[in-house]
Amino acid sequence: MARGDAEFVEFVRAASGRLSHAAYLMIGDRHQAEDATQTALVRTYASWSRVRHDDAYGYTRRVMVNHIVDTWRRPIREHPSDAIPEQRRGDIADEVTDRRWLQTVLSSLSPRERAIVVLRYYFDLPEQQVARELDVSVGTVKSTSSRALEKLRRQTHLEVHGRDR
């Protein structure tokens, strides 16, 4: 192994799960989230000697978010097929149900709203840092976050109290 590789491997073990989960929350597709996480880790590895003693996690997160935002700007062309992917059968645990619910409510948000909600509340970043990472103003973060949370509240209220009320 090259110098620093063991340290990078340890970093990947510690950070990849949370990065992948956040990417999934932002994208809504597990495979694309894994690809985004891998892309961010590869780019981090290329800069490892420079970032390893700074905030490597923050650097990787910014790389991942930038990559995801770029894919929204330049979507990947998908080619549908007739093959149906395998689906898991069996009981659905509460945790899986909660994740599906969360993914459903997040999918009602625009890509920018999702990114802001995930960075602000999943990563618990301050508004200024979210603004820097998404290259928007702090006011945009505040107003978009407010609108997104109101959408989520409305949707949750409708689900709890029924849509026909």
SEMI-801448 format. One record per residue (C-alpha): residue in one letter; chain; x, y, z. Coordinates in Angstrom, 2 decimals. Layout:
N
[a, A, [X, Y, Z]]
...
This chain:
165
[m, A, [0.00, 0.00, 0.00]]
[a, A, [1.11, 3.53, -0.73]]
[r, A, [1.73, 5.94, 2.09]]
[g, A, [-1.60, 7.15, 3.48]]
[d, A, [-3.63, 4.34, 1.90]]
[a, A, [-4.34, 2.62, 5.20]]
[e, A, [-5.54, 5.93, 6.60]]
[f, A, [-7.78, 6.42, 3.57]]
[v, A, [-9.21, 2.90, 3.91]]
[e, A, [-10.08, 3.67, 7.54]]
[f, A, [-11.67, 6.95, 6.45]]
[v, A, [-13.79, 5.12, 3.85]]
[r, A, [-14.95, 2.58, 6.43]]
[a, A, [-15.95, 5.33, 8.81]]
[a, A, [-17.58, 7.73, 6.34]]
[s, A, [-19.03, 5.78, 3.42]]
[g, A, [-22.19, 4.57, 5.15]]
[r, A, [-23.37, 8.01, 6.17]]
[l, A, [-22.35, 9.55, 2.83]]
[s, A, [-24.19, 6.84, 0.92]]
[h, A, [-27.32, 7.26, 3.04]]
[a, A, [-27.29, 11.03, 2.52]]
[a, A, [-26.81, 10.56, -1.23]]
[y, A, [-29.80, 8.20, -1.21]]
[l, A, [-31.90, 10.79, 0.59]]
[m, A, [-30.91, 13.40, -1.99]]
[i, A, [-31.28, 11.24, -5.10]]
[g, A, [-33.91, 8.68, -4.20]]
[d, A, [-32.21, 5.83, -6.05]]
[r, A, [-29.90, 3.45, -4.20]]
[h, A, [-27.68, 2.62, -7.19]]
[q, A, [-27.19, 6.24, -8.19]]
[a, A, [-26.48, 7.10, -4.55]]
[e, A, [-23.81, 4.40, -4.37]]
[d, A, [-22.30, 5.71, -7.63]]
[a, A, [-22.27, 9.27, -6.27]]
[t, A, [-20.61, 8.10, -3.05]]
[q, A, [-17.99, 6.13, -4.98]]
[t, A, [-17.28, 9.09, -7.25]]
[a, A, [-16.80, 11.35, -4.23]]
[l, A, [-14.48, 8.84, -2.55]]
[v, A, [-12.41, 8.39, -5.72]]
[r, A, [-12.03, 12.16, -6.07]]
[t, A, [-11.13, 12.42, -2.39]]
[y, A, [-8.50, 9.72, -2.80]]
[a, A, [-6.96, 11.70, -5.66]]
[s, A, [-6.61, 14.66, -3.26]]
[w, A, [-5.97, 12.62, -0.12]]
[s, A, [-2.48, 13.96, 0.58]]
[r, A, [-3.89, 17.50, 0.55]]
[v, A, [-7.16, 16.94, 2.49]]
[r, A, [-6.40, 14.14, 4.94]]
[h, A, [-5.24, 16.42, 7.73]]
[d, A, [-8.01, 18.96, 7.17]]
[d, A, [-11.71, 18.15, 7.13]]
[a, A, [-11.64, 15.10, 4.85]]
[y, A, [-15.27, 14.26, 5.59]]
[g, A, [-16.45, 17.79, 4.78]]
[y, A, [-14.38, 17.77, 1.60]]
[t, A, [-15.84, 14.43, 0.49]]
[r, A, [-19.36, 15.57, 1.32]]
[r, A, [-18.91, 18.73, -0.78]]
[v, A, [-17.51, 16.68, -3.66]]
[m, A, [-20.50, 14.32, -3.45]]
[v, A, [-23.08, 17.13, -3.29]]
[n, A, [-21.43, 18.93, -6.21]]
[h, A, [-21.46, 15.70, -8.22]]
[i, A, [-25.16, 15.13, -7.45]]
[v, A, [-26.05, 18.72, -8.36]]
[d, A, [-24.09, 18.34, -11.63]]
[t, A, [-26.11, 15.24, -12.51]]
[w, A, [-29.32, 17.24, -11.98]]
[r, A, [-28.00, 19.82, -14.42]]
[r, A, [-26.85, 17.19, -16.92]]
[p, A, [-29.06, 14.17, -16.40]]
[i, A, [-27.79, 10.73, -17.32]]
[r, A, [-29.75, 9.17, -20.13]]
[e, A, [-31.38, 5.94, -19.04]]
[h, A, [-32.45, 3.20, -21.38]]
[p, A, [-35.50, 1.25, -20.21]]
[s, A, [-35.60, -2.50, -20.66]]
[d, A, [-38.25, -5.17, -20.46]]
[a, A, [-36.41, -7.00, -17.67]]
[i, A, [-37.94, -6.57, -14.23]]
[p, A, [-35.38, -6.40, -11.42]]
[e, A, [-35.60, -8.86, -8.56]]
[q, A, [-37.62, -7.60, -5.65]]
[r, A, [-37.22, -8.61, -2.04]]
[r, A, [-40.12, -10.49, -0.59]]
[g, A, [-41.07, -10.98, 3.02]]
[d, A, [-41.93, -8.94, 6.07]]
[i, A, [-41.04, -5.26, 6.09]]
[a, A, [-39.46, -4.13, 9.33]]
[d, A, [-40.41, -0.82, 10.92]]
[e, A, [-37.05, 0.63, 9.97]]
[v, A, [-37.60, -0.14, 6.29]]
[t, A, [-41.11, 1.29, 6.46]]
[d, A, [-39.77, 4.47, 8.04]]
[r, A, [-37.10, 4.78, 5.35]]
[r, A, [-39.64, 4.30, 2.59]]
[w, A, [-41.90, 6.88, 4.19]]
[l, A, [-39.00, 9.33, 4.46]]
[q, A, [-38.01, 8.71, 0.85]]
[t, A, [-41.62, 9.23, -0.26]]
[v, A, [-41.99, 12.54, 1.52]]
[l, A, [-38.57, 13.72, 0.35]]
[s, A, [-39.49, 12.87, -3.23]]
[s, A, [-42.22, 15.51, -3.06]]
[l, A, [-39.49, 18.16, -2.84]]
[s, A, [-37.57, 19.70, -5.71]]
[p, A, [-33.91, 18.65, -6.07]]
[r, A, [-32.71, 21.92, -4.51]]
[e, A, [-35.16, 21.59, -1.61]]
[r, A, [-34.04, 18.01, -0.99]]
[a, A, [-30.37, 18.99, -1.06]]
[i, A, [-30.93, 21.82, 1.40]]
[v, A, [-33.05, 19.70, 3.76]]
[v, A, [-30.53, 16.84, 3.74]]
[l, A, [-27.50, 19.09, 4.24]]
[r, A, [-29.20, 21.25, 6.85]]
[y, A, [-31.00, 18.60, 8.89]]
[y, A, [-29.37, 15.25, 8.13]]
[f, A, [-25.80, 16.59, 8.22]]
[d, A, [-26.82, 19.30, 10.71]]
[l, A, [-24.85, 21.96, 8.83]]
[p, A, [-25.30, 25.66, 9.55]]
[e, A, [-27.09, 27.70, 6.89]]
[q, A, [-23.87, 29.46, 5.86]]
[q, A, [-22.13, 26.18, 5.11]]
[v, A, [-25.10, 24.83, 3.15]]
[a, A, [-25.08, 28.03, 1.11]]
[r, A, [-21.35, 27.66, 0.39]]
[e, A, [-21.64, 24.01, -0.60]]
[l, A, [-24.57, 24.61, -2.95]]
[d, A, [-23.23, 27.96, -4.18]]
[v, A, [-26.39, 29.86, -3.25]]
[s, A, [-27.09, 32.72, -0.86]]
[v, A, [-27.92, 32.20, 2.81]]
[g, A, [-31.30, 33.80, 2.07]]
[t, A, [-31.96, 31.13, -0.56]]
[v, A, [-31.11, 28.43, 1.98]]
[k, A, [-33.46, 29.97, 4.54]]
[s, A, [-36.41, 30.52, 2.19]]
[t, A, [-36.01, 27.18, 0.40]]
[s, A, [-35.70, 25.36, 3.72]]
[s, A, [-38.80, 27.08, 5.04]]
[r, A, [-40.84, 26.17, 1.93]]
[a, A, [-39.55, 22.59, 1.96]]
[l, A, [-40.38, 22.08, 5.64]]
[e, A, [-43.86, 23.51, 5.08]]
[k, A, [-44.39, 21.05, 2.19]]
[l, A, [-43.26, 18.21, 4.42]]
[r, A, [-45.55, 19.34, 7.25]]
[r, A, [-48.52, 19.56, 4.89]]
[q, A, [-47.85, 16.16, 3.39]]
[t, A, [-47.37, 14.55, 6.80]]
[h, A, [-50.55, 16.20, 8.06]]
[l, A, [-52.49, 14.86, 5.07]]
[e, A, [-51.14, 11.36, 5.64]]
[v, A, [-51.97, 11.40, 9.34]]
[h, A, [-55.41, 13.01, 9.05]]
[g, A, [-56.51, 11.65, 5.69]]
[r, A, [-56.61, 13.28, 2.31]]
[d, A, [-60.37, 13.70, 2.13]]
[r, A, [-60.68, 16.13, 5.02]]
